[in-house]
Structure formats: structure tokens, C-alpha cells
């Protein structure tokens, strides 16, 4: 966009006292000082440009509440950003930002901060001073830890930290009493702090792709959904993974959870504890039978299943993952069982069709 055309747009916005101005996708590399004349401007959109720095002319807009700067070339933000005393929302996602000024967290009304896909390796220690924050989105950066002061963000409702390098959470993260959504997937967590059990308002916790082996600290949080192993885990799984029970496999309807149970407990141990009998083998399929269901189930569930159970073990050729499916108890042939699983289509017919 030509400078004269941009000046004309800004002047017209001043005359019309526009509360919102869209300058997205204009290939802007800089902004004129005249933008500081937009005293009535509340929302400014500058996404998808080539801006490398935020001029003081913007930082002096007295009425600005929402500032959208995603998909530019910002490496940092100026200290003068603290002048935007009415700013409630700032989005600087998809910029190569590597450092944030302390002044950013002195904004008295900032409620939402979004910095997706940046280059942040750390956060300022004073982040806890910004107690007005409600939504904090820092996905896809390079953070390996969080400042202890984050515990002071008492109004925080959403905290998104997915796709970072976080090794551990602050000991007192449980002080975030209003937190409802916490996303930590694709990090390097090996355990959770005890204080997380104090997050009584937490409704969703995403822990996928970490290295956790114990979720028992979450057991006392009511109304919580926990996502791990690429699925939502029923509450009975919120314990040490070493305490997971082979008999859960018998009534688990979720295919992914059945696979995970086998992976975590081990196929051999499952067969041993469930006292399975090999009925038949055909190619990579094994038909198994469990005779003594009553001995496996606890007394309060004994009446649920009383007949013998027949299972089909399948090994995926590409991933080597083991899957176990329940088939009708009258099955005696592994070949017939896999045909039943395939809704009456023999595996050889699949090969012909593909």
C-alpha cells in the first residue's frame, strides 16, 4: 500500500471517529505517526503485514482496548506498551518474539494475551503482577519452565502451554483458584505437583504427549476431564499406571484405551492374570478364551458377565501394536473371528479390494 493511501485511510478514520480499524494484509512495513491521532480507536487490526517494531504512535492511543499483531516480524515489544492503560487484549502470535518487556505485565486491564508460535525461551519474573489476566496463550514456544510468580494470577481461567519444553510446573500452581482450562500437551513433564489437586474449578486438563506415569494427584478434582494418550481418560485410570488392572480390558469399550492398557501392562502379564487359554491361531491372529470370569471380577460386578469370554488378539503389521477385541463366545476359529470383526468380510477379500 502506498503511504499516501494509508495516510488517507487514517485521516478518514479520524474524521469518522471509528472505533475499529482493519489494516490486515496490506504488506505494511511501517506505520505513520498520524495513527496517534485516532483518539477514539478501540480495536486495531494489523495482522499479516511486515511490521518489525511497534511505534510509540500506537502505544499512545488512549482508547485502545484490542490490538491484533499476528503474522508480522516483531522480535520484541517496546517498553512504551505500558502506556496502553486500557488495553484488554493483545495478540502477537506468529512473530519471532524472543523476549517480553517487564512493562507488558504492568498493564492494569490486560485480560487476554496470545503469543502462539513465537521464540520465547522464558517469561519475565513479574508476570504475576498482571493480575487482570484471564486468558494466557503461549502455545508453540520454547519455554522449559514458568516463573513462580505465575501463582499470583488469581483471575486466570485459561492457560495454554502446549508444544513447549516444560519439564516441571511451579510448586504452587494450585493457587490459580479460578483456572478452568489447562493445556500442557507436547511438553516434557514427568510428574505433577501436589498442589494441582487444589484446582477445584479446573474442568479440562490436556496432558497428551508427556512422560507421566502417575495421575493420582488429580483424583479429588470433581468435574474434571483429563486428556492423555490421545483420549479422555475415565477416572479409574487416574492412578499410578503400574496399578492399572488387566481386567479393565474386559469392559473397556474405547479401542485406544484397550491398546494403551495392553501397552502399559504388557500382553504376557494380561494373559497370565486373566488365565487365558489359546483356542486357535491363524496368521497374525490368536483366539483366546477366559473361562473363570467370576474369579476375575470383584463381587459387586460378578453378575455382569457369567459366561466364558472369547477374545481375538491382533498385531498391527505396520506399528506392531497389539489389539484385543471381544468376539462371540461360541467362536472357536481365529479366521472366523477376524471375519466377524470385519462384518462378514474375509481378510483376503480386503486384499483383493485394495
C-alpha positions as CSV (number, residue, x, y, z in Angstrom):
1,X,0.0,0.0,0.0
2,X,1.2,3.5,-0.9
3,X,2.0,5.8,2.1
4,X,-0.4,8.4,0.8
5,X,-3.2,5.9,0.6
6,X,-2.5,4.7,4.1
7,X,-2.5,8.3,5.4
8,X,-5.8,8.9,3.7
9,X,-7.4,5.8,5.4
10,X,-6.1,7.0,8.8
11,X,-7.4,10.5,8.3
12,X,-10.8,9.3,7.3
13,X,-10.9,7.0,10.4
14,X,-10.1,10.1,12.5
15,X,-12.8,12.2,10.9
16,X,-15.4,9.4,11.3
17,X,-14.2,8.7,14.9
18,X,-14.0,5.0,14.0
19,X,-13.8,2.6,17.0
20,X,-12.3,-0.2,14.8
21,X,-9.7,-0.1,12.0
22,X,-8.7,-3.1,9.8
23,X,-5.3,-2.9,8.2
24,X,-4.7,-6.6,7.7
25,X,-2.9,-7.9,4.6
26,X,-1.7,-4.5,3.4
27,X,2.0,-5.5,3.3
28,X,2.9,-2.7,5.7
29,X,6.5,-2.3,6.8
30,X,5.9,0.7,9.0
31,X,3.1,2.9,10.3
32,X,2.9,6.7,10.1
33,X,2.9,8.9,13.2
34,X,-0.5,10.2,12.2
35,X,-2.1,7.0,13.6
36,X,-1.6,8.5,17.0
37,X,-4.4,11.0,16.1
38,X,-7.0,8.2,16.3
39,X,-8.1,9.1,19.9
40,X,-11.4,7.1,19.6
41,X,-9.9,3.9,18.2
42,X,-10.6,0.9,20.4
43,X,-9.7,-2.0,18.2
44,X,-6.8,-2.1,15.7
45,X,-6.1,-5.0,13.3
46,X,-2.6,-5.2,11.8
47,X,-2.4,-8.9,11.1
48,X,-0.4,-10.3,8.1
49,X,1.9,-7.5,7.4
50,X,5.7,-7.0,7.6
51,X,6.0,-4.8,10.6
52,X,9.2,-5.2,12.7
53,X,8.5,-2.8,15.5
54,X,5.6,-1.2,17.3
55,X,5.9,2.6,17.1
56,X,5.2,4.9,20.0
57,X,2.4,6.4,17.9
58,X,0.4,3.2,18.6
59,X,1.4,2.9,22.2
60,X,-0.1,6.4,22.8
61,X,-3.6,5.6,21.7
62,X,-5.6,6.4,24.8
63,X,-8.8,4.4,24.0
64,X,-7.2,1.2,22.5
65,X,-8.6,-2.0,24.1
66,X,-7.8,-4.7,21.4
67,X,-4.5,-4.9,19.4
68,X,-4.0,-7.6,16.8
69,X,-0.5,-8.0,15.5
70,X,-0.3,-11.7,14.4
71,X,1.8,-12.8,11.4
72,X,4.3,-9.9,11.4
73,X,8.1,-9.8,12.0
74,X,8.2,-8.5,15.6
75,X,11.3,-9.6,17.6
76,X,10.2,-7.8,20.7
77,X,7.7,-5.2,22.1
78,X,8.6,-1.7,23.3
79,X,8.6,-0.7,26.9
80,X,6.2,2.0,25.9
81,X,3.5,-0.6,25.5
82,X,2.7,0.0,29.2
83,X,1.1,3.3,28.0
84,X,-1.9,1.4,26.7
85,X,-3.6,1.5,30.0
86,X,-7.0,0.5,28.6
87,X,-5.6,-2.5,26.6
88,X,-7.6,-5.7,27.4
89,X,-6.5,-8.0,24.6
90,X,-3.1,-8.3,22.8
91,X,-2.4,-10.9,20.1
92,X,1.2,-11.1,18.8
93,X,1.1,-14.7,17.6
94,X,3.2,-16.0,14.8
95,X,6.0,-13.5,15.3
96,X,9.7,-14.3,16.1
97,X,9.3,-12.7,19.5
98,X,12.1,-13.9,21.8
99,X,11.7,-11.6,24.8
100,X,8.9,-9.7,26.5
101,X,9.4,-6.4,28.4
102,X,8.5,-6.2,32.1
103,X,6.3,-3.3,31.2
104,X,3.9,-5.5,29.4
105,X,2.8,-7.0,32.7
106,X,2.2,-3.6,34.2
107,X,-0.9,-3.1,32.0
108,X,-3.7,-2.8,34.6
109,X,-6.5,-4.1,32.4
110,X,-4.9,-6.8,30.2
111,X,-7.2,-9.8,30.3
112,X,-6.0,-11.8,27.3
113,X,-2.5,-12.3,25.9
114,X,-1.9,-14.6,22.9
115,X,1.6,-15.4,21.7
116,X,1.4,-18.6,19.6
117,X,4.4,-19.8,17.7
118,X,6.9,-17.4,19.0
119,X,10.5,-17.9,20.1
120,X,10.1,-17.3,23.8
121,X,12.6,-19.2,26.0
122,X,11.5,-17.6,29.3
123,X,8.9,-15.3,30.8
124,X,9.5,-12.2,32.8
125,X,9.6,-12.8,36.6
126,X,7.0,-10.1,37.1
127,X,4.3,-11.9,35.0
128,X,2.5,-12.4,38.3
129,X,1.9,-8.7,38.6
130,X,-0.6,-8.8,35.8
131,X,-3.5,-10.0,38.0
132,X,-6.1,-8.9,35.4
133,X,-5.1,-11.7,33.1
134,X,-7.9,-14.2,32.4
135,X,-6.6,-16.0,29.3
136,X,-2.9,-16.6,28.6
137,X,-2.0,-18.5,25.4
138,X,1.7,-19.3,24.9
139,X,1.5,-22.3,22.6
140,X,4.4,-23.4,20.5
141,X,7.3,-21.5,22.1
142,X,10.5,-22.9,23.7
143,X,9.6,-22.5,27.4
144,X,11.1,-25.0,29.7
145,X,9.8,-23.6,33.0
146,X,7.4,-21.0,34.4
147,X,8.1,-18.2,36.8
148,X,7.0,-18.9,40.4
149,X,5.1,-15.6,40.3
150,X,2.6,-17.1,37.9
151,X,0.8,-18.4,41.0
152,X,-0.4,-14.8,41.6
153,X,-2.6,-14.7,38.5
154,X,-5.7,-15.3,40.6
155,X,-8.2,-14.4,37.8
156,X,-6.6,-16.7,35.3
157,X,-9.2,-19.0,33.6
158,X,-7.4,-20.4,30.6
159,X,-3.7,-21.3,30.5
160,X,-2.4,-22.8,27.2
161,X,1.2,-24.0,27.2
162,X,1.1,-26.8,24.6
163,X,4.1,-27.5,22.5
164,X,6.8,-26.1,24.7
165,X,9.7,-27.8,26.6
166,X,8.3,-27.6,30.1
167,X,9.9,-30.0,32.5
168,X,8.0,-29.2,35.6
169,X,5.2,-26.9,36.9
170,X,5.6,-24.4,39.7
171,X,5.1,-26.0,43.1
172,X,2.2,-23.6,44.0
173,X,0.3,-23.8,40.7
174,X,-2.6,-24.8,42.8
175,X,-3.1,-21.2,43.8
176,X,-4.7,-20.5,40.4
177,X,-8.1,-20.9,42.0
178,X,-10.1,-19.8,39.0
179,X,-8.3,-21.9,36.4
180,X,-10.8,-23.8,34.3
181,X,-8.7,-24.9,31.3
182,X,-5.0,-26.0,31.4
183,X,-3.3,-27.3,28.2
184,X,0.1,-28.9,28.7
185,X,0.2,-31.3,25.8
186,X,3.5,-31.9,24.0
187,X,5.9,-31.0,26.8
188,X,8.4,-32.9,28.9
189,X,6.5,-33.3,32.2
190,X,7.4,-36.4,34.3
191,X,5.2,-35.6,37.3
192,X,2.6,-33.2,38.6
193,X,2.9,-31.1,41.8
194,X,0.7,-32.0,44.7
195,X,-0.8,-28.5,44.7
196,X,-2.5,-29.1,41.4
197,X,-5.1,-31.0,43.4
198,X,-6.3,-27.6,44.8
199,X,-7.5,-26.5,41.4
200,X,-11.1,-27.2,42.3
201,X,-12.5,-25.2,39.3
202,X,-10.4,-27.0,36.7
203,X,-12.7,-28.5,34.0
204,X,-10.2,-29.7,31.4
205,X,-6.6,-30.8,31.6
206,X,-4.7,-31.8,28.5
207,X,-1.6,-33.8,29.2
208,X,-1.1,-35.6,26.0
209,X,2.5,-36.4,24.9
210,X,4.3,-36.0,28.2
211,X,6.1,-38.7,30.2
212,X,3.8,-39.0,33.2
213,X,3.3,-42.3,35.0
214,X,1.0,-41.2,37.8
215,X,-2.2,-39.2,37.7
216,X,-3.4,-40.0,41.2
217,X,-2.9,-36.4,42.3
218,X,-6.0,-35.5,40.2
219,X,-8.4,-37.9,41.8
220,X,-10.1,-35.4,44.1
221,X,-10.9,-32.8,41.4
222,X,-14.5,-33.2,40.6
223,X,-16.0,-32.4,37.2
224,X,-12.6,-32.6,35.6
225,X,-11.8,-34.2,32.2
226,X,-8.3,-35.4,31.6
227,X,-6.8,-35.9,28.2
228,X,-3.8,-38.2,27.9
229,X,-2.7,-41.0,25.5
230,X,-4.7,-39.2,22.7
231,X,-8.0,-39.8,24.5
232,X,-10.0,-38.7,27.5
233,X,-9.2,-41.0,30.5
234,X,-12.0,-42.3,32.7
235,X,-11.5,-41.6,36.3
236,X,-10.4,-45.1,37.2
237,X,-7.2,-44.5,35.2
238,X,-6.2,-41.6,37.4
239,X,-3.8,-43.5,39.4
240,X,-0.2,-44.9,39.1
241,X,0.0,-46.6,35.7
242,X,1.6,-49.5,37.4
243,X,-1.6,-50.1,39.3
244,X,-3.8,-50.4,36.2
245,X,-5.6,-53.7,36.2
246,X,-5.8,-56.3,33.4
247,X,-9.5,-56.9,34.0
248,X,-10.2,-53.4,32.9
249,X,-9.6,-54.7,29.4
250,X,-12.7,-56.8,29.6
251,X,-15.2,-54.0,29.8
252,X,-13.2,-51.1,28.2
253,X,-15.2,-50.0,25.1
254,X,-12.6,-47.4,23.9
255,X,-10.3,-49.1,21.3
256,X,-7.5,-46.7,22.0
257,X,-7.7,-47.3,25.8
258,X,-7.6,-51.1,25.2
259,X,-4.4,-50.7,23.2
260,X,-2.9,-48.5,25.9
261,X,-3.8,-51.0,28.6
262,X,-2.0,-53.7,26.7
263,X,1.0,-51.4,26.1
264,X,1.2,-50.3,29.8
265,X,0.5,-53.7,31.5
266,X,2.0,-56.0,28.9
267,X,0.4,-58.7,26.9
268,X,2.1,-61.6,28.7
269,X,1.0,-60.3,32.2
270,X,-2.6,-59.8,30.9
271,X,-2.7,-63.4,29.7
272,X,-1.3,-64.6,32.9
273,X,-3.6,-62.7,35.3
274,X,-6.7,-63.3,33.2
275,X,-5.8,-67.0,32.9
276,X,-6.4,-67.0,29.1
277,X,-6.3,-70.2,27.0
278,X,-5.2,-70.2,23.4
279,X,-8.0,-71.6,21.3
280,X,-6.7,-71.1,17.8
281,X,-4.1,-69.3,15.7
282,X,-4.4,-68.0,12.1
283,X,-1.8,-65.8,10.6
284,X,-1.2,-62.9,13.0
285,X,-4.5,-63.6,14.8
286,X,-4.8,-65.5,18.1
287,X,-8.1,-66.5,19.6
288,X,-8.1,-66.5,23.4
289,X,-10.6,-67.8,25.9
290,X,-11.2,-66.8,29.6
291,X,-13.2,-69.4,31.5
292,X,-13.2,-68.1,35.0
293,X,-14.8,-64.7,34.7
294,X,-16.2,-64.8,38.3
295,X,-12.8,-65.1,39.7
296,X,-11.6,-62.1,37.9
297,X,-14.4,-59.7,38.7
298,X,-14.9,-58.3,42.1
299,X,-18.0,-59.3,44.0
300,X,-20.0,-56.2,43.2
301,X,-19.6,-56.8,39.5
302,X,-19.7,-60.6,39.4
303,X,-23.2,-60.8,37.9
304,X,-22.3,-58.6,34.9
305,X,-20.6,-61.4,33.0
306,X,-21.0,-65.1,33.9
307,X,-20.4,-66.8,30.6
308,X,-16.9,-67.6,29.3
309,X,-15.3,-64.8,27.3
310,X,-13.6,-65.2,23.9
311,X,-11.1,-62.5,22.7
312,X,-9.2,-62.0,19.5
313,X,-5.6,-60.8,19.6
314,X,-4.4,-58.9,16.6
315,X,-1.0,-57.4,15.9
316,X,-0.8,-54.4,13.5
317,X,1.8,-55.2,10.9
318,X,2.9,-51.6,10.5
319,X,3.1,-50.4,14.1
320,X,3.3,-53.8,15.9
321,X,0.7,-52.5,18.3
322,X,-1.4,-55.3,19.9
323,X,-5.2,-55.0,19.9
324,X,-7.6,-57.3,21.7
325,X,-11.3,-57.4,20.8
326,X,-14.1,-59.3,22.4
327,X,-15.9,-61.7,19.9
328,X,-18.9,-64.0,20.4
329,X,-18.3,-66.8,23.0
330,X,-19.1,-69.5,20.5
331,X,-16.1,-68.6,18.3
332,X,-13.5,-71.4,18.0
333,X,-11.7,-70.3,14.9
334,X,-9.4,-67.2,14.7
335,X,-10.1,-67.0,11.0
336,X,-13.8,-66.9,11.6
337,X,-13.4,-64.4,14.4
338,X,-11.5,-61.8,12.2
339,X,-14.1,-62.3,9.5
340,X,-16.8,-61.5,12.2
341,X,-14.8,-58.4,13.3
342,X,-14.8,-57.3,9.6
343,X,-18.6,-57.5,9.4
344,X,-18.5,-60.8,7.5
345,X,-15.7,-59.9,5.0
346,X,-12.8,-62.3,5.0
347,X,-9.4,-60.6,5.2
348,X,-8.4,-62.0,1.8
349,X,-11.3,-60.1,0.3
350,X,-9.9,-56.8,1.7
351,X,-6.6,-57.6,-0.1
352,X,-8.5,-58.1,-3.4
353,X,-10.5,-54.9,-3.0
354,X,-7.4,-52.8,-2.2
